[in-house]
């Protein structure tokens, strides 16, 4: 949760931008451009479309700054607006692909020292397998997983960004995690059986 100082700083930046401060506008752009590009690639592989959508987004932000509503999260506001623009530009509800996903976090937690070496090998296999499994999920589930675990949005925010109700957003995430967990467990079991018998 942001501190009172951080909230004042955020409010000052947003209000300065809305009042026509170009430095504040530039700061918002610089802070979010990489995040927006990365998110765009979760919706489509068309780089030109992503860049055009982001350019349109910031152009319209500046043009309409005095009419823009208040927000408690600039990142949330920009993600939601960018998704709308990309959907509108490609005129599709299903997305083209879910490219490379950053390899983050530990997959398994091994308690005993004896399993450490096997754990490292299994973990490496799982990380590669996880990327493949995510890319095979339905596109909406892929997007929900990306928003939740790679961009740290809450389920409520994901629902608003994706334009669905809260229950649907939760279902996308729950179903995706259940599939990933099941398939990862199968891959580990297969590998351990291989070690035992071969």
N, C-alpha and C positions, 0 to 999 in steps of 0.2 A: 504494500500500500504506500502511495507516495506521501512524503512528509508535507507539512504545511508550506515549507519553503519551496519544495519542488512544485507543489500545486500553484503557488503564486507565480513561480517562474513560467510554468506552462500557460497560465492564464494571461500573463503579460505578453508572451510570444504570440498567442492566438489573437488577442485583442489588438496588438500592434500590427499584425498582418491585416486584420480586418479594417484597421484604420489607415491602411495604405503604406505601411512601413516595408520598404523593399528588402531591407536587411533581415527582417523577421521572416518574410516570405522565402528568401534565399536559405535561411537557416532551416526552415521546415523542409524545403526541397532536399538540401544536403543530408539531413538527418534520416530521411525516409526513402531516398531514391533507390538504394540497393535493396532494401526490403521489398519495395514495390516491384522491382524488376524480378526478384526471386519468386515473389508470389505470382506474378504474371506468367512465369514459366510453368507454374503448377496448373494453369488453366489452358495454355496453348503453347505450342513450340514456335509459333510465328513471331520472330523477334521484332519485325517491322510493325506488326499489329500491336504488340505490347508497348513498344516505344511511342507509337502514335497515340495510343490510348492514354499513356502517362502524360504525354505532351498536351493532349486535349484536356486532361484532368486539371493540370496546373494552370493552363491558359484560362479555363473556365473559373477556376478558383479565384484567380486574380481579377478577372472581369466582374465576377459576381460577389466579391468579398464582402461588400456591405450588406448583402442579403443572406449570407450564409448563417445558418443557425449556430448556436453555441454547442460545444461538444466537450465531453470529459476526457476524450482520448483522440488526439490527432491521428495516431496510427490507425485506430479503428475507423475513423471517418474516411481516411484515404483508402484503406483496404476495401471498404464497402463500396466507395465510389468507383474505384478501379475495376472491381469485379463487374459492376453494372455496365461500365463502358466496354469492357472486353466482351461481355455477353451480347451487348447491343451490336458491337462491331462484327462479330462473327455470326450473329443471329442463330446461335445454337444453344441448347441447354446441356448438351453433353460435350465434354471437352476432349481435345485431341489426344493428349498424352500427359503422363506424369513423369517428367524426366528425372535426372539424377537427384537422389535424396541424400542429404548430408548424413554421414555416418556418425551418429551421436549416441552416447550412453552405453552402459553395460547391458547385455542381454540376460546373462545368468549370474547368480551370486553363489560362488562355490565356497563352502565353509571349511572343508578339510584341506590340509596341506597335500594329502595324497592325490587329490583330484586337480591340483593346480595346473599341471602341464596339460592334462587332457582338457581342462577347462579353457585354457588359452586357445587350443586348437579348435574346440567346439565353438567358442565365441567368435573366432575369425570366420568360420564357416557360416555361422548364423548371421553375422553382419552382412555378408555377401548375399545370403539367402533372403534376409529381411528386405533388402532393396528390391530384389526380384519379386518378392511376394507383394510388396506395396504397389509395384507397377502393374500387378495383375488384378488388383482390387478394382471394383467399379469406380468410375471417375469421381462420383460424388463422395464416396468413402475416402478416396485418396485426398481430395481437397480438404475434407473435414479433419483427417489425421494431420495434414500439413498445418492447418490453421491452429489445431489444438497443441501439437507437440513441437512444432518448429517455429511457431509464431506466438505461442503462449496466450491465445485468446480463450476466454471462458466459453462454455457451451452456449450461454445466452448471446454472446457476441458472435459466435459462429453462426447461430441461427439467423441473426440479423444480416450478417455479411452474405450468407448464402441465399437469403430470401426464403427461408423455410421456417416452420414453427419449431419451438424448442424441442418437442418430442422427436421430430424428424432428425434434428441435428444430433441429439443423443443417440438415436438409433444408428445413424451413419457411423458414429465413433464406436459404439458398443459392438456392432456387427463386424466392423473392420478389425477391432482388437481381438475379438473372439476367433476370427479366421486366422489372423497372424499368429496368435498364441497356439492354436491347434496345429498349424503347419510347421511352426518352429519346433514344437515338441516332437512331431513326427520326424523331422530332420535330425534332431539330436538322438532320438531312439535308434534310427537307422544307422547313424555313424557309430554309436556305441556297440551295436550288434556286429557291425563290420569289424571293430577292434577285437571283440571277443572271439569271433569265429574265424577270422582270417589273420 
